[in-house]
Amino acid sequence: MSQASIQRVHFDDAPAIQIDAGGYRAVIAHSVGSNMVELSRPGDGLSFLRTPENGETLRQKSQRYGLPPLFPPNRIIDGKFATPYRRYELPLNSSDGAHFMHGILHKRPWQIHSAGILENGAAEVVFLMEMGQDGEMFSYFPHEFTYELAYTLSEKGLHQQVRITNQSGEPMPFGVGFHTALRVPFHEEGREEDYRLAISVAEQWEVTPLFVSTGKLLPLSESDRALRGEGIRPTGTPYANHFTGGPMERGGKPFYGAALTDTRRNISLVYEVDPKYGHWTVWNDDGLSGFVCPEPQTWANNAPNVDAPESLTGFQLLAPGQSWHAWTRMYAEFN
């Protein structure tokens, strides 16, 4: 197997970093939200993420492609919420112009903090977002913070580590999520009807017409119980649901995450997540666009405003000077 490499490239007209290691390739457009626009195994004809057609599509619709970091994920209704320390009024940036949606970090350029080949032969690139008093968010989110996003690629697949540090003098609310757009089919000769998606969901959030939590949890429907077993067909018809997470058994062990499987070839993309990602949004747009998004989130949609205990919603504050970290992994499994 060839040695690991890291190189500066362009995704169309967007500056990016390409990492090759262990048979995998990852392309991260750090100039547009550090969106991972490609994760593939070129030698096996596997391409796991929905890749945008060009740089303009990436800039305009970044949340529908690749692996963009959302801070915070999903909607905050009317852009307003409060903590014991202050009230927040965030800009209304949703498509309907009525809500704050997905933050702004998936749109703006990130720094390349470090890059190199590790002693074990893996390749690692660390991206950094520094939000100081002159940052775009400070006028409505008055906290200085850093968001570090580290990717390590090896024969074990892709390992991601998030580290957020509150550098302000006041507790900082935060929610973390990823709008993970998985390609269906991911095999170059695959058929959509052969694919199944399993996810370690526990209960379903009741949601409003705006797809935010009411605060009420429901048992899984009969059809959605298949998410914890053989999986559901991820495309073909529109699908959108919001769940809490909980371990399921995979390979005889407790597993938190998702697995998208080509049942014809017995190949799975395994998306293992830190249990700190306690909620999932699952969405496939119209069901006819060749992708599905199993989105891990640390909090429920609109968590700051949901009338339920924080232990359920995942709403949390990060104390001054403290850091929070979590990991995910993506890898191919050949059965």
C-alpha positions in Angstrom: 0.0 0.0 0.0 1.3 3.4 -0.9 2.6 5.8 1.7 0.3 8.4 3.3 0.3 11.9 1.7 -1.2 15.3 2.3 -1.4 17.9 -0.4 -3.1 21.2 -1.1 -5.5 21.0 -4.0 -8.6 22.8 -5.3 -12.1 21.4 -5.2 -13.2 23.2 -8.4 -12.3 26.8 -7.4 -12.3 26.2 -3.6 -8.9 25.7 -1.9 -8.9 22.3 -0.2 -6.7 19.6 1.4 -6.4 16.1 0.0 -5.4 13.3 2.4 -4.5 9.8 1.1 -3.8 6.9 3.6 -4.6 3.3 4.1 -6.5 3.0 0.8 -8.8 5.9 1.7 -9.0 9.4 0.3 -10.5 12.5 2.0 -10.8 16.0 0.5 -11.7 18.8 2.9 -12.6 22.2 1.5 -11.2 24.3 4.4 -12.0 27.4 2.5 -15.8 26.6 2.7 -16.6 25.6 6.2 -14.0 22.7 6.4 -16.6 20.6 4.6 -15.3 17.2 3.8 -16.6 16.9 0.2 -15.1 13.5 -0.4 -14.4 10.3 1.5 -13.6 7.4 -0.7 -11.7 4.2 -1.4 -10.7 4.8 -5.0 -9.2 1.3 -5.5 -12.5 -0.3 -4.5 -14.9 1.9 -6.4 -16.4 3.3 -3.2 -17.3 7.0 -2.7 -19.2 7.5 0.6 -20.2 11.2 0.7 -22.5 13.2 -1.6 -20.0 15.4 -3.4 -21.2 18.8 -4.8 -21.0 19.4 -8.6 -18.8 22.5 -8.2 -17.5 25.1 -5.8 -20.5 27.4 -6.3 -22.9 24.6 -5.3 -20.7 24.0 -2.2 -20.9 27.6 -1.2 -24.6 28.0 -1.7 -25.8 24.6 -0.4 -23.0 23.4 1.8 -25.4 21.8 4.3 -26.7 19.4 1.6 -23.3 18.0 0.7 -20.3 16.3 2.3 -19.7 16.6 6.0 -20.1 20.2 7.2 -19.7 21.1 10.9 -22.8 22.8 12.3 -22.6 25.1 15.3 -25.2 24.8 16.5 -27.1 22.2 14.5 -30.6 22.6 13.1 -33.1 25.4 14.0 -33.4 27.8 16.8 -36.9 29.1 16.5 -37.1 32.9 15.9 -33.3 33.0 16.6 -34.0 33.7 20.3 -33.2 31.9 23.6 -31.9 32.7 27.0 -29.6 31.3 29.7 -29.3 32.4 33.3 -26.6 34.8 32.2 -28.0 36.6 29.1 -30.5 36.6 26.3 -29.5 35.8 22.7 -31.0 37.1 19.5 -29.4 35.4 16.5 -29.7 36.4 12.8 -32.5 34.8 10.9 -30.7 32.8 8.2 -33.0 29.9 7.4 -34.4 29.6 3.8 -37.8 31.0 5.1 -36.0 33.9 6.7 -37.7 33.2 10.1 -35.1 31.2 12.1 -31.5 30.7 12.9 -30.3 27.5 11.2 -27.0 25.6 11.4 -24.9 28.5 12.5 -22.3 30.0 10.2 -19.1 27.9 10.7 -20.1 25.7 7.7 -19.9 28.7 5.4 -16.8 30.5 6.4 -13.1 29.7 5.8 -11.1 27.8 8.5 -7.3 27.9 9.2 -5.1 24.9 8.6 -3.6 24.6 12.1 -1.2 21.7 11.4 -0.7 18.8 9.0 1.7 15.9 9.0 2.3 12.2 8.8 2.3 10.5 12.2 4.8 7.8 13.4 2.3 5.0 12.7 1.9 6.1 9.1 -1.4 7.8 9.5 -2.0 11.3 8.0 -3.4 14.0 10.3 -4.7 17.5 9.5 -6.1 19.9 12.1 -8.3 22.8 11.2 -9.0 25.7 13.5 -11.8 28.3 13.8 -10.9 31.2 16.1 -13.8 33.4 17.1 -12.6 36.6 18.8 -14.3 39.9 19.5 -13.8 40.8 15.8 -15.5 37.6 14.6 -18.8 37.6 12.8 -20.6 35.9 15.6 -19.5 38.2 18.5 -22.2 40.8 18.0 -25.0 38.3 18.7 -23.0 35.5 20.4 -20.6 37.4 22.6 -18.2 34.6 23.5 -14.6 34.2 22.4 -14.0 30.6 21.6 -12.0 28.2 19.4 -13.3 25.2 17.5 -10.6 22.7 16.6 -11.4 20.0 14.0 -8.8 17.2 13.6 -9.0 14.5 10.9 -6.7 11.4 11.0 -6.8 9.0 8.1 -5.3 5.5 8.1 -6.1 1.9 7.1 -8.6 2.1 10.0 -10.6 4.8 8.2 -11.3 8.3 9.2 -11.1 9.5 12.8 -12.5 12.9 13.7 -11.9 14.8 16.9 -13.7 18.0 17.8 -12.4 20.3 20.6 -14.2 23.5 21.6 -12.7 25.9 24.1 -14.6 28.7 25.8 -12.1 31.6 26.0 -14.7 34.1 27.3 -15.4 35.0 30.9 -19.0 33.7 30.9 -20.6 30.3 30.5 -21.2 29.6 26.8 -24.1 27.6 25.4 -23.1 25.2 22.6 -24.5 22.5 20.5 -22.5 20.5 18.0 -23.7 18.5 15.0 -22.7 17.3 11.5 -25.0 17.2 8.4 -23.6 13.9 7.1 -24.7 13.5 3.5 -24.1 9.8 2.6 -24.2 8.8 -1.1 -26.7 6.1 -2.0 -25.4 4.0 -3.7 -21.8 4.4 -2.6 -20.5 1.6 -4.8 -19.9 2.7 -8.4 -22.1 -0.2 -9.6 -24.5 -0.2 -6.7 -28.3 0.0 -6.8 -30.3 2.1 -4.4 -32.8 -0.6 -3.7 -30.0 -2.8 -2.2 -29.1 -0.3 0.5 -30.2 -0.4 4.1 -29.5 2.2 6.9 -29.2 1.2 10.6 -28.8 3.7 13.4 -28.6 3.5 17.2 -31.7 5.4 17.9 -33.7 5.1 21.2 -36.9 7.2 21.1 -38.5 9.6 18.7 -38.9 13.2 19.4 -42.3 14.5 18.7 -41.8 17.5 16.4 -43.7 20.6 15.3 -44.4 21.4 11.6 -41.1 23.3 11.7 -39.3 20.0 12.7 -38.3 21.1 16.2 -38.8 19.1 19.4 -42.0 19.7 21.4 -40.4 18.2 24.5 -42.3 14.9 24.2 -40.6 11.6 23.5 -42.5 8.8 21.7 -41.7 5.1 21.3 -40.2 4.1 17.9 -42.8 3.3 15.3 -43.0 -0.3 14.0 -41.2 0.6 10.8 -38.5 2.7 12.6 -37.7 -0.1 15.0 -35.9 -1.6 12.0 -33.3 1.1 12.3 -32.0 -0.8 15.3 -31.8 -4.1 13.4 -31.7 -4.9 9.7 -32.1 -1.2 8.8 -34.6 0.7 6.6 -34.3 1.6 3.0 -32.7 5.1 3.0 -34.1 6.4 -0.3 -37.1 6.0 -2.6 -39.6 8.0 -0.5 -39.2 11.2 1.6 -38.0 10.6 5.1 -37.4 13.0 8.1 -37.4 12.1 11.8 -35.7 13.2 14.9 -34.5 10.8 17.6 -32.6 10.4 20.8 -29.7 8.0 20.7 -29.0 4.8 22.6 -26.7 1.9 22.2 -27.6 -1.0 20.0 -25.7 -4.3 19.5 -23.4 -4.6 16.5 -20.8 -7.3 16.2 -21.7 -8.5 19.7 -20.8 -5.2 21.3 -22.7 -2.0 22.2 -22.6 0.4 19.3 -23.4 4.1 19.0 -23.6 5.2 15.4 -25.0 4.4 11.9 -24.2 1.8 9.3 -25.1 2.1 5.6 -24.9 -1.3 3.9 -24.8 -2.4 0.3 -26.6 -5.7 1.0 -25.8 -7.1 -2.5 -22.0 -6.8 -1.9 -22.0 -7.0 1.9 -20.1 -3.7 2.2 -20.9 -1.2 5.0 -19.9 2.3 5.7 -19.8 2.4 9.5 -20.2 5.8 11.1 -19.3 5.3 14.8 -20.0 8.2 17.1 -19.1 9.3 20.6 -22.1 8.8 23.0 -21.9 12.5 23.6 -23.8 12.9 20.4 -27.1 12.0 22.1 -29.5 12.9 19.3 -30.0 12.1 15.6 -31.8 13.9 12.8 -32.4 11.5 9.8 -33.3 13.2 6.5 -33.2 12.3 2.8 -34.8 15.4 1.2 -37.3 14.2 -1.4 -36.0 10.6 -1.2 -35.1 10.8 -4.9 -31.8 12.7 -4.8 -29.5 9.8 -4.1 -28.4 10.5 -0.5 -29.4 10.2 3.1 -28.3 12.3 6.1 -27.9 10.5 9.5 -26.9 13.6 11.5 -25.4 13.2 15.0 -26.1 16.1 17.3 -25.3 16.9 20.9 -28.7 18.5 21.5 -32.2 18.2 20.2 -33.5 20.6 17.6 -34.3 24.0 19.2 -32.9 22.6 22.5 -32.5 26.0 24.3 -36.3 26.5 24.0 -37.6 23.0 24.5 -39.7 22.5 27.6 -37.9 19.4 28.9 -35.0 18.8 31.3 -31.6 19.6 29.9 -30.6 16.0 30.6 -33.0 15.1 27.8 -32.5 17.9 25.4 -28.7 18.0 25.6 -28.6 21.7 26.2 -25.4 22.6 28.0 -23.1 25.4 29.0 -19.3 25.4 28.7 -17.6 27.1 31.7 -15.0 29.9 31.1 -11.7 28.3 30.2 -13.0 24.8 29.8 -12.9 22.6 26.7 -15.3 20.0 25.4 -14.3 17.3 23.0 -15.9 14.4 21.1 -15.0 11.9 18.4 -16.5 10.1 15.4 -15.1 7.4 13.1 -16.0 6.4 9.5 -14.7 3.2 7.9 -15.6 0.6 5.3 -16.4 -2.9 6.5 -16.2 -5.8 4.1 -18.3 -8.7 5.4 
